[in-house]
Amino acid sequence: MSRPSTKRSLGVNVKISAETFLGARHGLETFSQLIIYDTVSQALVMPSEVKIVDDPKYTYRGILLDTARNFISVNAIKKVIEAMAMNKLNTFHWHITDSHSFPFQSKSYPQLTKLGAYTPKKVYTEDDIIDLVEFARIRGVRILPEFDAPAHVGEGWQWAGDATVCFNKQPWTQYCVEPPCGQLNPTSEKMYSILGGIYKDMEALFDSDLFHMGGRRSQYQLGLGRTDDDFHQLWADFQARATKIHEEMAGKSKKLVLWTSTLTETGKVDKYLDNKKYIIQIWTLGRDKVIAELVNKGFEVIFSNYDALYFDCGFGAWVGTGNNWCSPYIPWQKVYNNDPEKLLEAQGVNGTEAKKLILGSEATLWTEQADDQSVENRLWPRAAAMAEQLWSNGGKWEDAEHRFLFHRQRMVENGLNPDTLQPEWCLQNPGNCYL
């Protein structure tokens, strides 16, 4: 990019070369961020000449938004996607249902939505989803749908007989980690029929090359299997059958994503799961030894380790008093320092081929304590810190602080609502707010 030689000219010569639409879109995003408004001269200013050769370090750069604990409106989701595009994040992981509510409009089984949505207005219709998928695609973001199973189901399934077990069973503390409890019954033929309908409905609306099958926190306490081995074999049988059903409904084989769980632990993951079919998303600690084992066994991984990338942490308990389970609050500096390669190296994995199995990272916002009023400032600007780490491999957060504060201000000027980090004085006096 350069300015013409004529001083009086206000024209600018810009050339963006890219191999794909996404590359060109990201190039335009970078170009837009080279232009700033100078409050002293009251004019737009930009570098007189610059050349940037750029590409992302990681291919998977995501945000998870839970829209089941509390309903998030379509407009609020669009604001999240707009901010993702501004930060060159490319995957919106939509945790659309859970045991608390079923806001996804199922064409095959409308009873799920009728009984499971909080209100008739708190539903994502087919038109809503088609609109969101296109809205995201234009901005370089794919929408990855998740139907979490076999656990995390409940509301909406009241009509389905033996398809679920232990829905809202009390005392809930004995059966699940938060109310209401509930999970699919892997011995029910009716459940598999309904599951196929849900997969069919989702595949008709979403065009992602991946599908997220959930797999978090299935509960042995719900009485499925006499022993630990029986339970995990039953779970693995469910996973295998669900995978086959999904492939039939999708009309093709897709790479599937699963959360870390007891099914992905040492001695189980290679017994029950195929590394050619499944990507494993890590929600446990970044120092969890299972990460190295998964990579050494050839599984592609996505980092969402809760000690750095769970943005619901640190807001107090919502059942009872005190702190929530993953407190304290995670500051942007910790997010920035969460380098997937370094986490792997800390476990003694240094090979180039092993590191290729790291797809990237995903910040998560579980919404037990968030809704339209707070979703933006829970995610931003912390997710922007992750975005820089995933794109450019970052460095020390101290070196990034001033441009990070400046970028946060840019987000505000673009109509977004990121959280406040410091007094504006720190932005105007870089380097003076360090300890």
N, C-alpha and C positions, 0 to 999 in steps of 0.2 A: 504494500500500500504506500502511495506517495502522493504529495500535493503537486499540482502543476507548477511550472516555474514562474508564471506570471503572478506577482504578489497581490494584484488586485482581484485575482480570480478566487472565487469561493468554491470551486470545483475540487473534487477528490477522485483520484484514480484508485480503484480497488479491484483486485483480482483474487478470487477464491477458487482454488482447485481442489476437487474432492472426487473420490472414486464412487461415492454413493450419495443418495439424497440426505442421509443422516449426517454424513461428513460435511456436506454443504450447509445444512441447517446449523450444525455446531459452529462452522466457520462464521456464519452470519451472527450467531450469538456472541462469539468472541469479538467480532468487529463492533457490535453495538456497545460492548463494554469498554471499548477504547475511547468512546466519546463521553465526556463528562461536562457538567455545567459548572462553570467557575463563578462563584458568588461575588468575587471581587470585580472581575471584568464584566460580569453579567452576560456571559457569552458561552456558547458551546466550544470546547477546546478538545484537541486530539493530537496525538503524535504526528510530527511532520513526515516521518518515514519509519516504517516498521515492517519486518518480515517475520512471520511465525510459521514454523513447521511443527505440527501438533498431532498427537493421536492419544487415545486413552490407554492407560496401563492395563485396566481390567475391563472385560466385556460386560460384566453384570454389575450395574450400579443402580440400586433399587431403594424403594421405600415401601414398607408394608403399612396399610391403613386398615384397621379393624372397624367395620361398620355395623357390627352386630351388638356389641355391648351397649353402645349408644349409636343411634342412627346419624349418619353424616349425609347432608343434602348433596344433590348432584352439583349445585353451584359451588359448594365448599370443596368437593372432590376436584372440580375443575381448577380451583385456585391452587390446590396442591400440585396438580399436573403442570400448571403454568410455572410454578416455582421450580419444579423438577426440570423443566425444559431450560429455564434460565441457568440452572446449575449442571446441565448436561447429564442428568440422571436419566436412565433409559427404561426402567422397569417399575411399573406401579403394581405391586402385589396386593391384590384385593382379597382380604379376609372378609368375605361377604356375609357369612352366616356363622352362628355358634349356638351354644345351648340357650343363650338368652333370647335370641330372636332369629327369625328367618325372613329377612326383607327381600330376598331374591325371588322374583316372580317366576314360578315354575309353571311352564305350559303343560307339562305332563301330569303334574300333581299340584293343582292350584290350592288344595287343602293345606299344603305346607305353608304357603304364604298367607292364606286367609286366617289360619290359627296362629301363625308364628310371627307375623309382623306386629310391631308395637301398636300401630294404628293403620287404617287403610291408606293413609297418605304417606306413611313411612315405608314405602315399597320402591324397589328399583324395577321399573317396567322394562319390557323388551326395547321399547323406543329409547328409554333412558340409557340403557347399556350400549345400544348401537351408536347413539350419539356420543357417549363417552369414549368408546373405542376409536371412533373417527377423530374426535377432538384430540385424543392422545397421540394417534398416529401422525397427524400433521405436525405435532410438536416433538416428534422423535421418541415417543414413549410407547412401549407396548404394555398392555394390561394383562397381567398374569392372574387368572382366577384361582382361588383356592376353595375346595370343599373339604373341610377338615373332618377326617374320619379315621378310626371308628369312634373316637371320643369327641367331645365338644358338640353334641347334638342334644336336642330336647324340645324346646318350644317349636310348635308346628307339626310335631310328630304324634300328638295325642291320639289321633284317629287311627294310627297305623298298627295297633295291636302289639304283637310280639316283635315288631321291627326294632324296638329300642328296649333297653333295660335300665332300671333304676332312675328314671327321670324324676328329678326333684326329690330324690330319696333323702330322708332325714334320719339322724343328724348328718347334714351334708359334710361336715368335717371328717367323717369316717369314710367317705366314698369319693371325694373329689377335692380339688384345690380351691374351688370357689363355687358358690351357688349360681344357678341350679345345676345339679349333677345330671348326667345322662350320657349314654353312648349307644351306638348301633349294636344290635345283637347279631354276632357273626354266625349264629346257627339258624337264623330266620331266612327262609326263602323269599318271604315278602319283602324283607329289607333289601335284598339284592335287586329285586325288581324295581323298587323305588329308587335305589341308588343309580341304576342304569338310566332311569328317566331324568334324574338330576344331571348326570354327566351329559346326556343327549342335549338337554336344554342349554347347558353351559357351552358346549362345543358349537352349538348353532349360533351363538351370539359373540363369542370371543374367538379371536384369530391368532392367539399366541402360539408360538412353536413349543411352549412348555405348558404343563399343567401341574398344579400343586395339589397333592393329595393329603396334606396335613400330617396326621400321624403323631400328634403330641399327646403325651400323658394319658394313654389308655390305662384303666385302673384294674389291677388284679383284685382289688377288694370287692368288685361288683359280682364276684362269684362265677366268673367264666374260667373254668379250668381248676382242677383239684390241686395242681402243683404249679410252681413257677414255669417249669418246662412245658406243661400242658397249656398254660396260658399263652406263652409266647408262640407255641406251635399253632394255636387257634388264631392268634393275631396274624401270624405269618400266612396262614391259609386264607384269612380274610384279605390280606394285602395282595396276595397272588390273584385271587378271584376278582377283586376290585380292579386290579390292573388290566386283567383280561376284558372285563366289562367295559372299562374306559376305552380300550383300544377298539372294541366293536362299535361303541357309540361315536367315537371320533372318526372312524373309518380309516385310521392309520395309527401307527405306533409313534407316540411322542415321548420325549424325555420327560420323566416325572420327577417332581421334587418332594422330598419328605423331610420333616423335622428330625433332629436327633431325638432319640428316645431309648428306652431299654432295648428296643429291637435293633438299634444300631451300635450296641455296646460290644465290647470284646467277647469273642466266642459266639456271637449271634449274627452280626451283620453279614459276614461272608457265608453263613449258613442259610440265611433267609432272603437276602437281597442281592440283586445282580447289578454290578457297577456299570454295566452297559445300559441299564434301564433307568437307574435312579441317580439323581443329584441329592446330596445331603445338605440341608441347611442347618447350621450350627447355632443353637440358641443358648447353650450352656456357656460356662466361663471360657474366656479366650485361652486360658492355660489348660483346658481340659485335654487330657492325654488321648482321648478318643479321636481328636482331630488328626494327629499324626498317624494313628492307626488307619483311619478312613483313607487318607491320602496314600499311605503305603499300600493299601489294598486296591488302589486304582479308582476310588470314588472322586468325582468332581464335587467341590464343596463351595458353599456360600456362607460367609461369616455374618451372623447376627448375634454374636456373643453378648449376653445381657449386661455384662459389666461395662460395656461401652456403647451399645447400640439399641438398648431398650429405653425409649424416650418417655415412658410412663413412670420410670423409677423416680423416687424421691418426693412424691406428692402426698405422703401420708396414707394411712390405711383407709379403705372404704368399707371393710367389714371389721367392726370393732374400732379400737383406737391405736395410736402409735404410728409407726412407719409401715409403708407397704413392703412387700417381701424382698424387693430388689433395691431398696434405698441404699446409699444416698443418691441425690440428684447427680446426673452425669453432665459435667461441664463440657463446653465445646472443645477445650484443650485435650481432654481424654478421648473424645471422638476423633480428633485430628491425629492423635498418636496411635490409633488402632490400625496399624499396618498389618494386613493379613500375612504377608511374607515374613515379617519379623516375628509374628506369633508362631508361625510354623518353624522358623529357624530356632526359636527358643526351645523347641522340642526336639532339636537335633536333625530336622529335615532340611537339607540344603540343596538338594539336586534340582537342576533346571527342569527336568521332566516332571518331578513332583510338584514344583511350583506352578506348572502349567495347569494343574488340576484345580487351582484356586480361580474360580470364576469371578469373584469380587465380593462385595458386601452389600448389606441391606439394613437400613435403619428401620426400626419398628415402632409403631404407635398403637398400643392396645388401649382401647378407649373406655375402660371402666370409669375413668375420671376425666374424660374429654368429650367434647361435642363440637358443633359448628362454632361455638364461641371461643374455643381454645385450641382447635386443631392446628391452626397455622403457627401460633407461637410456641407450641410444643415441639413441632418439627423444625422450625426455622429460627435462627440461622444454623442450628447445630448440624442439620443434615448437609448444609453447604460445606462444613468442615470435612465430612466424610467424602463429599463429592470431589473436593480438591485432592484428597489422599488417593482416591481411586483413579482419578484422571492423570495426575502428574507425579504420583508417588510421594508428594509432599516433602517434608523435611522436618525442621523443628517448629513447633507451634509458635515459639517466640518470633521467628522470622516471618511468620504468616499473619501475626496479630493485626498489624495496621491495615493490610489489604483486606483482611477478614472483616474488620470493623467498617471499612469503606464499602465492602460488598454488601454488608448488612444494610447500610444506608441506601445503596442502590436498589435493593429489594423493596425498601419502604417507598422509594420514589417511583417504583413500578407498580404501586398499588397493593403490595403484599403486606402482611402483618407479622413480621418476625419479632421474636422476643427482644427486649432491650438487654444489652450486655454490660455497658459501662456508661458513665456520664459522657456526654458529647465532647467534653474537654479532652478526654483521652484520644478521641479521633483527631482532634485539632492539635494535639501535642504528642505525637507518636514517641513511644519509648519511655514516657514518664509515668506510666501506670504499672510498671513491673515491681514485684517485690524484690 
